[in-house]
Structure formats: structure tokens, C-alpha cells
């Protein structure tokens, strides 16, 4: 796996975590 693929995977993990937080915020209201 190249370093570029690792960066993309890291960005996707962070993006997914942000989406998860947003989903939690919307479900609370």
C-alpha cells in the first residue's frame, strides 16, 4: 500500500467519524 492510499484511508476515517457525530447530533434532537 502506498503512502497516498494511507492518506486517503486516514481522511476517510476522519470523514466517517464526522458523519457519525453529525448523525448522533441529529438523533439527539
LODREN-986589 format. One line per 10 residues: number of its first residue (from 1); their letters; for each residue x, y, z of C-alpha. Coordinates in nm, 3 decimals. Example, Ala and Ser with C-alpha at 12.3 -4.5 7.8 and 13.67 -1.06 7.14 Angstrom:
# LODREN-986589
1	AS	1.230/-0.450/0.780; 1.367/-0.106/0.714;
This chain:
# LODREN-986589
1	XXXXXXXXXX	0.000/0.000/0.000; 0.138/0.338/-0.096; 0.159/0.636/0.136; -0.104/0.813/-0.077; -0.352/0.530/-0.016; -0.279/0.553/0.355; -0.355/0.926/0.349; -0.682/0.866/0.168; -0.780/0.597/0.420; -0.696/0.831/0.708;
11	XXXXXXXXXX	-0.901/1.112/0.555; -1.192/0.872/0.501; -1.179/0.755/0.862; -1.187/1.115/0.983; -1.470/1.194/0.740; -1.668/0.891/0.856; -1.619/0.992/1.219; -1.752/1.341/1.143; -2.057/1.190/0.973; -2.111/0.964/1.275;
21	XXXXXXXXX	-2.101/1.265/1.507; -2.350/1.450/1.286; -2.584/1.150/1.291; -2.564/1.140/1.670; -2.639/1.512/1.691; -2.946/1.480/1.468; -3.074/1.174/1.655; -3.049/1.355/1.990; -3.273/1.643/1.885;
